[in-house]
């Protein structure tokens, strides 16, 4: 039986460049570093990891999965990333339940930046 998601991992070629983006631009704090080839970030709900160990797997913004990070101030984060010339795959937009955008990390992976609206729809209540 599945109990939880253990981790989500993105392949990277240049760990230094990738870590700079996730740690300096998005504010993640590394919780584990295995020889700078597998780096983890423990977050509420799961662990996000970066690795250079996946052979034959390429960073991509058009294939595979995508992680979505819940952001306190989405527009402020987007403005800062744009000011530093990070490319966006999807510009900020709003839905009835959230606001989001999709940015590419320096390795080419897509990262969804997400901000839930404060209200919840009845079908989302526990």
C-alpha positions, 0 to 999 in steps of 0.5 A, a space after each residue: 500500500 502506498 503511504 506517501 510520495 517519497 520524493 520527486 526528482 529532477 535530472 540536472 547536468 550542472 548541479 551548481 547552476 541548478 542549486 543556485 536557482 532553487 536555493 537563491 532564486 526560490 529560497 529552498 534550503 538543502 536538507 541532504 547533499 550526497 557528494 553534490 550529485 543528489 541534493 534533497 529539499 524536504 518540504 511539507 508534503 514531500 521531498 524534492 531532489 536534484 541529481 546528476 546520477 540519472 543516466 540517459 535522462 535529460 532535463 526537460 520542460 516538455 516531457 515527464 512530470 512537473 513539480 509545483 511549489 506553493 508560493 506565498 507571493 506569486 507575483 513578487 516571485 515572478 517579477 524577481 525571476 523575470 528581472 533576472 531573465 529566467 524564461 517562462 514557459 507559461 505566463 501568470 494566469 488565474 483560475 477559480 481556485 489558484 494563480 500560477 505560472 511556469 518557469 524553466 530552471 537553468 537546466 531546462 526543467 519546468 517548475 510550476 509556481 502556484 498560489 492557492 486562493 484562500 477560499 476552498 471549494 466545497 468539494 475540496 473540504 475534508 
